[in-house]
Amino acid sequence: MAAAQLTTDALAQKHRSTLDQALDTIRTRAYWSPHPEHPKAYGENGSLDAAGGLEAYKALLNTRFELDQPGTDGWTGDETSPYGPALGIEYPHADIDVLLPAMRAGMAAWREAGAEVRALVCLEILARISARTHEFAHAVMHTSGQAFMMAFQAGGPHAQDRGLEAVAYAYAEQTRTPGGRADWSKPQGKRDPLELSKAFTPVARGIALVIGCNTFPTWNGYSGLFASLATGNPVLVKPHPRAVLPLALTVRVAREVLAEAGFDPNLVALAVERPGEGIAKTLAVRPEIRIIDYTGSTAFGDWLEANARQAQVYTEKAGVNTVVVDSTDDYKGMLSNLAFSLSLYSGQMCTTPQNLLIPRDGIATDAGPKSYDEVVADLAAAVGGLLGDDARANALLGALVNPDVKARLEAAAGLGEVALASREVANPDFPDAVVRTPVIVKLDGSKPDPEAAYFSECFGPVSFAVSVDSTVDALELLRRTVREKGAMTVGAYTTSAETERAIEEVCLDEAAQLSLNLTGGVYVNQTAAFSDFHGSGGNPAANAALCDGAFVANRFRVVEVRRQA
């Protein structure tokens, strides 16, 4: 272990109160965040302001991203911003046969440090990332296509909250069993009692692999990364080849903090693939890899679950998110809320609603009865009004993350009657950005067909207004969709207590997270760390939830040593 510049006392003085607050908040489920959401909150106490963050990001472009990792056998990198410019950054390419043994070398000292020290080191990593939120925001924006404010918030404070949440759960699970010495005495009647001294130590599984995604590299990556690191596991980060920079910056910060705290920096390392190399499959079945966190397609998630048998695999895959529209006492608010939910980040969120199930005979509203056609037309008008101004549209939509999304969007118009056509939006700051408004397509759901478009995820700015014979039929279609295809989110609008209970029952039966009657500034596709569970782990969309005890508890085992007293 290297000489520590960050002492345990200094870490505790700086971060113990934050850890305690996080532990309290995961119990109360109240709102709390130590990470400011507003860009103007940064610029003091060593944090980068807006100008400093942009300058720091620009300084990374067209350079080699040094990490001083063992086993570097070359350089690679081919990121192009969805807004147009090539990043020109080269990253170290790792010889895995050299890097993996080096990562294991620091495990013993990291284990001996104990749960509290590991948690405090993780909080220092998060604090340093937070101080560079403006820099990270540009990195997320130019790898994911998110608009700047979304990249700033979702890629910055919201991602950091998810990391801190995972640390809190990890600490709580590791300390559930008493550490240190426990005295055990069993009475034996007239004979002397049987006495043992016992010690219980959380022991990590081994190297954890984080397989990053293109759309939310930090938000989706931090839960697994910090859950594994806080429970004693080295973490190998394999970013999506189009979104390396945000996770490379994360790895660099983590390595710096580990070294300053006296630990082996190789407890966190980066594995960037050469074009077409496809190292995720190779890494996933290595015997050294004992934990895998993955966000992405169902096909590869299913492959990991079936083939990475030596590892504990946590997946967030694809689902078909559904909204049941039965009735509402705030028609305008419902339309406004749904319009925003369908538009945010061009629908490129795993939580974005896709299927809107609407009774064919219409719905009751505070504005009078509305037919299916009227509801769909009014929703289309709400989306069109929201995105009618190009500046506002760019701020909400961002850019399409890759050509596949654009192809799905264009193909969707041929699946049924188009209620709202997609249009191209020019971005004056980034002329090469591909920006498109959502398409809404009307489909008939009266005779559910397993081959119907609404039974498959159509990732991107595509929504289906599905006509059903009744709300009862909508609930049956919802149940079947969640059971067979999975869902990260379910939304519903109803003024009927009986219907509300029926919707809840479906979601409880099928383990789907439900949002009811959202008409204000909270949207079905947003979740808050410390309070909301992202996914449930109980339907095909994901086998884990961000974040709960189950997400962290199996990343370590408790090993007991008994001694004769």
Disulfide bonds with the S-S distance in Angstrom:
none
